[in-house]
Amino acid sequence: MDARQKRVEQRKDESTSFEEGHALKLVLETCAGYRSQKISSQEELRFFPDTLRLVTRIASIYYPNEKVPLEKARLGNVFTALLEINRQVLEILELPGLEMLTQFRLREVHPAVAENRSNAERSGWISGFILRRVRLRVIRVLWVQWLLLVGEAAMKVYAEHRADEVPEPETLLDEMDQLQEEKLSLPGEVRGIVEASRKNILFSVKPLPWVKVKPLYITLAESIARFWHPSSSEPLYEVRVYDLLKSLSGYLEWTGQLSQKPVLNKMLGLRVSHLTGARDVALPFSDNKFFDWIHKHQVGRAAKWSKTIFKTLQKKQPAILFRDVAIGVVKEGGKRWLILYLHDKIANETNRLYKVSSPDS
């Protein structure tokens, strides 16, 4: 695994770009920081926030004057980068002995679980202590590799600069409408969890900011994990590390393949900020009539949600105001389409992952 580190170091030494050199230095310093830390019994597993922090700092290097540089990424570039990360994750999965080394569950290295060992486990505390440190070291090595992959991918995404071309609202709506949602094969109880979560996204009357999406995804994953591990105090940590890596690879591949869908030709050129910059859109319905309208029009997907609202606004709004309002609707509709598309894949992967690791499997 040192080969990737050496390749990044060589690239930094040879780089003639200020932004690239600065970003590579940041990636290497971040990895070195993890390597130099002493392995603690209270070591936290902060995968998502640490990944997001690294990407945000790299985005800031390429867009230093932007208020939210993270959102300058184009959707197509993000999806392509995810495919490349997946290719390299698959290479890591093929490393000799990795599968054997990663057959333990995350809860076996989680601080809260470690503190609550039973008396029987405490009797062998020396061997348990050593085993946990070895497992933490394995996770840390994998984590450093992940940061190297993410860092290089983020640089490709944010290094690209070209003029923005925002298509007409109708064009984007037509693209969203052509992309069919996947049918989820889930047990009845899990399907109920997923449908309740989807309604929080689809039927929100007000624009849904991205900051509220992360808690929805986490709650969804926790609820599904708890269904398969009802007796666990930390159901999310019941997954085996190797299974988690395979699931991550599958999710990256699926998401990345969105870049290869011709029906999304126009949308892939949009920046994330084009979808997150929607102003509060005054929907043509009062709150108490919104669900009646949803039922009347049989709106079950974000694309249809936004397209039907678009047509309604087209009839009600003066022509001089229509384009600004329409763009707001398309931004919100596009954002919900992407949120729901990722939501359903998270549900499917989480169900498969925790079903495999459940006590009854």
C-alpha positions as CSV (number, residue, x, y, z in Angstrom):
1,M,0.0,0.0,0.0
2,D,3.0,2.3,0.3
3,A,3.1,2.5,-3.5
4,R,0.2,4.9,-3.6
5,Q,1.8,7.2,-1.0
6,K,5.1,7.3,-2.9
7,R,3.3,8.1,-6.1
8,V,1.5,11.1,-4.5
9,E,4.8,12.3,-3.0
10,Q,6.5,12.1,-6.4
11,R,3.6,13.9,-8.0
12,K,4.0,16.7,-5.4
13,D,7.7,17.0,-6.1
14,E,7.1,17.3,-9.8
15,S,4.1,19.5,-9.7
16,T,4.4,23.0,-11.4
17,S,0.9,24.1,-10.4
18,F,0.5,26.1,-7.1
19,E,-3.0,24.7,-6.4
20,E,-2.0,21.1,-7.2
21,G,1.2,21.3,-5.1
22,H,-0.7,22.9,-2.2
23,A,-3.5,20.2,-2.4
24,L,-1.0,17.3,-2.6
25,K,0.9,18.7,0.4
26,L,-2.4,18.9,2.3
27,V,-3.3,15.3,1.5
28,L,0.1,14.0,2.6
29,E,0.1,16.0,5.8
30,T,-3.4,14.7,6.6
31,C,-2.3,11.1,6.1
32,A,0.9,11.7,8.1
33,G,-1.2,13.1,11.0
34,Y,-3.2,9.9,11.2
35,R,0.0,7.8,11.0
36,S,1.7,9.7,13.8
37,Q,-1.2,9.5,16.3
38,K,-0.9,7.0,19.1
39,I,-3.6,4.3,18.8
40,S,-5.9,5.1,21.7
41,S,-8.5,2.8,23.3
42,Q,-10.8,5.8,22.9
43,E,-10.0,6.3,19.2
44,E,-13.1,7.6,17.4
45,L,-14.2,6.4,14.0
46,R,-14.9,9.7,12.2
47,F,-14.9,8.5,8.6
48,F,-17.5,10.7,7.0
49,P,-16.7,14.1,8.7
50,D,-13.0,13.6,8.2
51,T,-13.5,12.8,4.5
52,L,-15.8,15.8,4.0
53,R,-13.3,18.1,5.8
54,L,-10.4,17.0,3.5
55,V,-12.5,17.5,0.3
56,T,-13.7,20.9,1.6
57,R,-10.1,22.0,2.2
58,I,-9.0,20.9,-1.2
59,A,-12.0,22.7,-2.8
60,S,-10.9,25.9,-0.9
61,I,-7.5,25.7,-2.5
62,Y,-9.0,25.8,-6.0
63,Y,-11.8,28.2,-5.2
64,P,-10.3,30.4,-2.4
65,N,-12.8,33.2,-2.9
66,E,-16.0,31.1,-2.8
67,K,-18.2,31.1,0.2
68,V,-19.0,27.4,-0.3
69,P,-16.2,26.0,-2.4
70,L,-17.4,22.4,-1.9
71,E,-20.4,23.2,-4.2
72,K,-18.3,24.2,-7.2
73,A,-18.0,20.6,-8.2
74,R,-19.8,19.5,-11.4
75,L,-22.1,16.5,-11.0
76,G,-20.5,14.7,-14.0
77,N,-17.0,15.2,-12.6
78,V,-18.1,13.9,-9.2
79,F,-19.6,10.8,-10.6
80,T,-16.6,10.1,-12.8
81,A,-14.3,10.5,-9.8
82,L,-16.4,8.0,-7.8
83,L,-15.9,5.4,-10.6
84,E,-12.1,5.9,-10.4
85,I,-12.1,5.6,-6.6
86,N,-14.2,2.4,-6.9
87,R,-11.6,0.9,-9.4
88,Q,-8.9,1.5,-6.8
89,V,-11.0,0.2,-3.9
90,L,-11.4,-3.0,-5.9
91,E,-7.7,-3.3,-6.2
92,I,-7.3,-2.9,-2.4
93,L,-10.0,-5.6,-1.9
94,E,-7.8,-8.0,-3.9
95,L,-4.7,-7.6,-1.6
96,P,-3.6,-11.0,-0.2
97,G,-4.8,-11.6,3.3
98,L,-7.0,-8.5,3.5
99,E,-10.2,-10.5,3.7
100,M,-8.9,-12.5,6.6
101,L,-7.7,-9.4,8.4
102,T,-11.0,-7.6,8.1
103,Q,-13.5,-10.2,9.2
104,F,-14.1,-8.4,12.5
105,R,-17.1,-6.1,13.2
106,L,-16.7,-2.4,13.7
107,R,-18.2,-2.7,17.2
108,E,-15.1,-4.7,18.2
109,V,-13.0,-1.6,17.9
110,H,-15.7,0.9,19.0
111,P,-14.7,2.7,22.2
112,A,-18.2,2.6,23.8
113,V,-18.4,-1.2,23.2
114,A,-14.9,-1.8,24.4
115,E,-15.7,0.0,27.7
116,N,-18.7,-2.3,28.2
117,R,-17.0,-5.6,28.0
118,S,-18.4,-8.3,30.2
119,N,-16.6,-9.8,33.1
120,A,-15.8,-12.9,31.1
121,E,-14.2,-10.8,28.4
122,R,-12.2,-8.8,31.0
123,S,-10.6,-12.0,32.2
124,G,-8.6,-12.1,29.0
125,W,-8.0,-8.4,28.9
126,I,-4.4,-8.6,27.8
127,S,-5.1,-10.6,24.7
128,G,-8.2,-8.5,24.0
129,F,-6.3,-5.3,24.3
130,I,-3.6,-6.4,21.9
131,L,-6.2,-7.8,19.4
132,R,-8.1,-4.5,19.5
133,R,-4.9,-2.5,18.8
134,V,-4.1,-4.7,15.8
135,R,-7.6,-4.2,14.4
136,L,-7.4,-0.5,15.0
137,R,-4.1,-0.4,13.1
138,V,-5.7,-2.3,10.2
139,I,-8.5,0.3,10.1
140,R,-6.0,3.1,10.2
141,V,-4.0,1.7,7.3
142,L,-7.2,1.4,5.2
143,W,-8.3,4.9,6.3
144,V,-5.0,6.4,5.1
145,Q,-5.4,4.7,1.7
146,W,-9.0,6.0,1.5
147,L,-7.8,9.6,2.2
148,L,-5.1,9.3,-0.6
149,L,-7.8,8.1,-3.0
150,V,-10.3,10.8,-2.0
151,G,-7.6,13.5,-2.1
152,E,-6.5,12.7,-5.6
153,A,-10.1,12.4,-6.8
154,A,-11.1,15.7,-5.3
155,M,-8.2,17.5,-7.0
156,K,-9.4,16.2,-10.4
157,V,-12.9,17.4,-9.7
158,Y,-12.0,20.9,-8.6
159,A,-9.1,21.6,-10.9
160,E,-11.5,21.7,-13.9
161,H,-12.5,25.2,-14.9
162,R,-14.8,26.0,-17.8
163,A,-17.7,28.4,-18.3
164,D,-21.0,27.5,-16.9
165,E,-23.9,26.6,-19.3
166,V,-27.2,26.3,-17.5
167,P,-29.8,24.6,-19.8
168,E,-33.4,25.6,-20.0
169,P,-35.6,24.4,-17.1
170,E,-37.7,22.2,-19.4
171,T,-34.6,20.4,-20.7
172,L,-33.5,19.5,-17.2
173,L,-37.0,18.3,-16.2
174,D,-37.2,16.1,-19.3
175,E,-33.8,14.5,-18.4
176,M,-34.9,13.8,-14.8
177,D,-38.2,12.4,-16.0
178,Q,-36.5,9.9,-18.4
179,L,-34.3,8.3,-15.6
180,Q,-36.3,5.6,-14.0
181,E,-36.0,4.8,-10.4
182,E,-34.8,1.4,-9.3
183,K,-37.3,-1.0,-7.8
184,L,-36.3,-1.9,-4.2
185,S,-36.5,-5.5,-3.1
186,L,-37.0,-5.1,0.6
187,P,-38.8,-6.9,3.5
188,G,-42.1,-5.4,4.4
189,E,-40.9,-3.8,7.7
190,V,-37.8,-2.3,6.0
191,R,-39.9,-1.0,3.1
192,G,-42.1,0.8,5.6
193,I,-39.0,2.4,7.1
194,V,-37.8,3.5,3.7
195,E,-41.1,4.9,2.5
196,A,-41.5,6.9,5.6
197,S,-38.0,8.4,5.1
198,R,-38.8,9.1,1.4
199,K,-41.9,11.1,2.3
200,N,-39.8,13.4,4.5
201,I,-37.8,14.3,1.4
202,L,-40.4,14.3,-1.4
203,F,-43.4,15.9,0.4
204,S,-41.6,18.7,2.2
205,V,-43.5,21.9,1.3
206,K,-40.4,24.1,1.8
207,P,-37.1,23.8,0.0
208,L,-34.9,21.1,1.6
209,P,-31.4,22.3,2.4
210,W,-28.6,19.8,2.1
211,V,-27.7,20.3,5.8
212,K,-30.9,18.4,6.6
213,V,-30.2,15.5,4.3
214,K,-27.3,14.0,6.2
215,P,-29.4,13.4,9.4
216,L,-32.1,11.8,7.2
217,Y,-29.6,9.4,5.6
218,I,-28.1,8.5,9.0
219,T,-31.5,7.9,10.6
220,L,-32.4,5.7,7.6
221,A,-29.3,3.6,7.9
222,E,-29.6,3.3,11.7
223,S,-33.3,2.3,11.5
224,I,-32.5,-0.5,8.9
225,A,-29.5,-1.7,10.9
226,R,-31.6,-1.8,14.1
227,F,-34.2,-3.9,12.3
228,W,-31.6,-6.6,11.6
229,H,-29.8,-6.2,15.0
230,P,-32.6,-5.4,17.5
231,S,-30.6,-6.4,20.5
232,S,-27.5,-4.3,19.7
233,S,-26.8,-1.0,21.5
234,E,-24.8,0.1,18.5
235,P,-26.5,-1.5,15.4
236,L,-24.6,0.5,12.9
237,Y,-21.3,-1.0,14.2
238,E,-22.5,-4.6,13.7
239,V,-21.1,-4.7,10.2
240,R,-17.9,-6.6,9.3
241,V,-15.2,-4.4,7.9
242,Y,-14.6,-6.5,4.8
243,D,-18.4,-6.5,4.0
244,L,-18.4,-2.7,4.5
245,L,-15.6,-2.3,2.0
246,K,-17.4,-4.4,-0.6
247,S,-20.6,-2.5,0.0
248,L,-18.7,0.8,-0.4
249,S,-17.3,-0.4,-3.7
250,G,-20.8,-1.3,-5.0
251,Y,-22.2,2.0,-4.0
252,L,-19.3,3.9,-5.6
253,E,-19.7,2.0,-8.8
254,W,-23.5,2.5,-8.9
255,T,-23.3,6.2,-8.2
256,G,-20.4,6.7,-10.6
257,Q,-22.2,5.1,-13.4
258,L,-24.7,8.0,-13.4
259,S,-22.0,9.8,-15.4
260,Q,-22.5,7.3,-18.3
261,K,-26.3,7.8,-18.6
262,P,-27.0,9.7,-21.8
263,V,-30.4,10.9,-20.5
264,L,-28.5,13.1,-18.0
265,N,-26.3,14.8,-20.6
266,K,-27.3,18.4,-19.6
267,M,-27.6,17.8,-15.9
268,L,-24.1,16.3,-15.6
269,G,-22.6,19.7,-16.6
270,L,-24.2,21.5,-13.7
271,R,-22.3,22.4,-10.6
272,V,-23.6,21.3,-7.2
273,S,-24.2,24.9,-6.4
274,H,-26.7,25.1,-9.3
275,L,-28.9,22.7,-7.3
276,T,-28.3,24.1,-3.9
277,G,-28.8,27.7,-4.7
278,A,-32.5,27.6,-4.9
279,R,-34.4,30.4,-3.2
280,D,-37.5,29.8,-1.2
281,V,-40.0,29.0,-3.9
282,A,-43.6,29.9,-3.2
283,L,-45.5,26.7,-4.2
284,P,-49.0,27.4,-5.6
285,F,-50.7,25.6,-2.7
286,S,-51.2,26.2,0.9
287,D,-49.7,23.7,3.3
288,N,-53.0,22.0,4.1
289,K,-53.8,21.5,0.4
290,F,-50.4,20.2,-0.5
291,F,-51.0,16.5,0.2
292,D,-54.4,16.7,-1.5
293,W,-52.6,18.0,-4.6
294,I,-50.0,15.2,-4.3
295,H,-52.7,12.6,-4.1
296,K,-54.7,14.1,-7.0
297,H,-51.7,14.2,-9.4
298,Q,-50.3,10.8,-8.1
299,V,-46.9,12.4,-7.7
300,G,-44.4,9.7,-6.5
301,R,-41.1,10.9,-7.9
302,A,-39.1,14.1,-7.6
303,A,-39.0,14.5,-11.4
304,K,-42.8,14.4,-11.6
305,W,-43.1,16.5,-8.4
306,S,-41.1,19.3,-10.0
307,K,-42.6,18.9,-13.5
308,T,-46.1,19.2,-12.3
309,I,-45.4,22.2,-10.2
310,F,-43.5,23.7,-13.1
311,K,-46.6,23.4,-15.3
312,T,-48.9,24.8,-12.6
313,L,-46.6,27.8,-12.1
314,Q,-46.4,28.3,-15.8
315,K,-50.2,28.9,-15.9
316,K,-50.3,31.1,-12.7
317,Q,-47.1,33.3,-13.0
318,P,-46.8,36.4,-15.2
319,A,-44.4,35.7,-18.0
320,I,-41.9,38.3,-16.8
321,L,-41.5,36.5,-13.5
322,F,-41.9,32.9,-14.7
323,R,-38.3,32.2,-15.6
324,D,-36.8,33.1,-12.2
325,V,-39.5,31.1,-10.4
326,A,-39.2,28.2,-12.8
327,I,-35.4,28.0,-12.4
328,G,-36.0,27.8,-8.6
329,V,-38.5,25.0,-9.0
330,V,-36.1,23.1,-11.3
331,K,-33.2,23.5,-8.8
332,E,-35.3,22.3,-5.9
333,G,-36.7,19.4,-8.0
334,G,-33.2,18.4,-9.3
335,K,-31.9,18.5,-5.8
336,R,-34.7,16.3,-4.5
337,W,-34.3,13.9,-7.4
338,L,-30.6,13.5,-6.6
339,I,-31.3,13.2,-2.8
340,L,-34.0,10.5,-3.5
341,Y,-31.8,8.6,-6.0
342,L,-29.0,8.3,-3.5
343,H,-31.5,7.7,-0.6
344,D,-32.9,4.6,-2.3
345,K,-29.5,3.1,-3.0
346,I,-28.4,3.8,0.6
347,A,-31.5,1.9,1.7
348,N,-30.8,-1.0,-0.6
349,E,-27.1,-1.4,0.3
350,T,-27.8,-0.9,4.0
351,N,-30.4,-3.6,4.0
352,R,-28.2,-6.0,2.2
353,L,-25.2,-5.2,4.3
354,Y,-26.9,-5.6,7.7
355,K,-29.0,-8.6,6.7
356,V,-25.8,-10.5,5.9
357,S,-24.3,-9.6,9.3
358,S,-27.5,-10.3,11.3
359,P,-27.5,-13.1,13.9
360,D,-30.1,-15.1,11.9
361,S,-28.0,-15.1,8.7
